Amino acid sequence: MRKKMTPQEVKLWVHLKTFKKQGHHFRRQAPFQNYILDFVCYFSRLVIEIDGGQHNEEKHQKRDNLRDKILQSEGFTVLRFWNNEVDHNIDGVLTKINENLITVPPPGASHPPPP
């Protein structure tokens, strides 16, 4: 786990906190299995990752794909955004996040408590 967030993570974190009044509490740098998630809302089962240029490298892409498959098998939706998207299109990023938030879980659905 990094002690310091990237500038893009800080920028997004400020906005993610505003979703709390809608019932979507995000955690940052949250552990899950053998991973550290950039941001996660357990209630909505939504993971948000902010990627820098190193994620263009084949070894990172393979690792990211495996990680995403594992998270999806656990019922999470994974959204990945590039640093430059956060820097230059924060409104588009927030719109995509908002579209993916689950506002009312289906009847009988339960969400596991956070670790």
C-alpha positions in Angstrom: 0.0 0.0 0.0 1.3 3.4 -0.9 1.3 6.1 1.8 0.7 8.9 -0.6 -2.0 9.1 -3.2 -1.3 10.2 -6.7 -2.6 13.7 -7.7 -5.3 12.0 -9.8 -6.4 9.8 -6.9 -6.6 12.9 -4.7 -8.7 14.7 -7.3 -11.1 11.8 -7.7 -11.2 11.1 -3.9 -12.6 14.6 -3.3 -15.4 13.9 -5.7 -16.1 10.3 -4.5 -16.8 11.6 -1.0 -19.8 13.5 -2.4 -21.5 10.2 -3.2 -21.8 9.4 0.5 -25.0 11.4 0.8 -26.5 9.0 -1.8 -25.5 6.1 0.4 -22.4 5.1 -1.5 -19.4 5.1 0.9 -16.1 4.7 -0.9 -12.9 3.5 0.8 -9.5 4.2 -0.6 -6.6 1.8 -0.8 -8.8 -0.9 0.6 -7.4 -4.4 1.0 -9.3 -7.2 -0.7 -7.8 -10.7 -0.9 -4.2 -10.2 -2.1 -4.9 -6.8 -3.7 -5.1 -3.2 -2.7 -8.0 -1.5 -4.4 -7.6 2.2 -5.3 -11.3 2.9 -4.4 -14.2 0.6 -3.5 -17.8 0.9 -2.6 -18.8 -2.4 -1.0 -22.5 -1.6 -1.0 -22.6 -1.0 -4.7 -19.9 -3.6 -5.4 -17.9 -1.1 -7.4 -14.1 -0.9 -7.7 -12.4 2.1 -9.3 -8.8 1.9 -10.5 -6.8 4.9 -11.6 -4.0 3.8 -14.0 -0.8 5.4 -15.1 1.2 4.7 -18.2 2.8 1.6 -16.8 -0.5 -0.2 -17.2 0.1 -0.1 -21.0 2.9 -2.6 -20.5 2.0 -6.2 -21.3 2.9 -7.5 -17.9 0.7 -5.0 -16.2 -2.2 -5.6 -18.6 -2.1 -9.4 -17.9 -2.0 -8.7 -14.1 -4.8 -6.2 -14.4 -6.9 -8.6 -16.5 -6.5 -11.4 -13.9 -7.3 -9.1 -11.0 -10.4 -7.8 -12.8 -11.6 -11.3 -13.5 -11.1 -12.3 -9.8 -13.0 -9.1 -8.6 -15.8 -9.8 -11.2 -16.1 -13.4 -9.9 -16.7 -11.9 -6.5 -19.5 -9.7 -7.8 -17.7 -6.5 -8.3 -17.8 -4.2 -11.3 -14.4 -2.7 -12.1 -14.0 0.7 -13.7 -10.5 1.7 -14.9 -9.6 5.3 -15.8 -6.4 6.7 -17.1 -4.7 9.5 -15.2 -5.3 11.8 -18.1 -9.0 11.1 -18.0 -9.1 12.2 -14.4 -7.0 15.3 -15.2 -8.9 16.4 -18.3 -12.4 14.9 -18.1 -13.4 14.5 -14.5 -17.0 15.2 -15.4 -17.0 12.2 -17.8 -15.3 10.0 -15.2 -17.9 11.0 -12.5 -20.7 10.4 -15.0 -19.4 6.9 -15.7 -19.1 6.2 -12.0 -22.6 7.5 -11.3 -24.0 5.3 -14.1 -22.4 2.2 -12.4 -23.6 2.8 -8.9 -26.3 0.6 -7.7 -28.8 2.8 -5.9 -31.2 0.1 -4.8 -30.0 -3.5 -4.6 -32.4 -6.2 -5.9 -34.8 -7.8 -3.4 -33.1 -10.3 -1.3 -29.6 -9.2 -2.2 -27.2 -8.9 0.5 -23.9 -7.2 0.6 -21.1 -8.6 2.6 -19.7 -6.3 5.3 -16.4 -4.6 4.5 -13.3 -6.4 5.7 
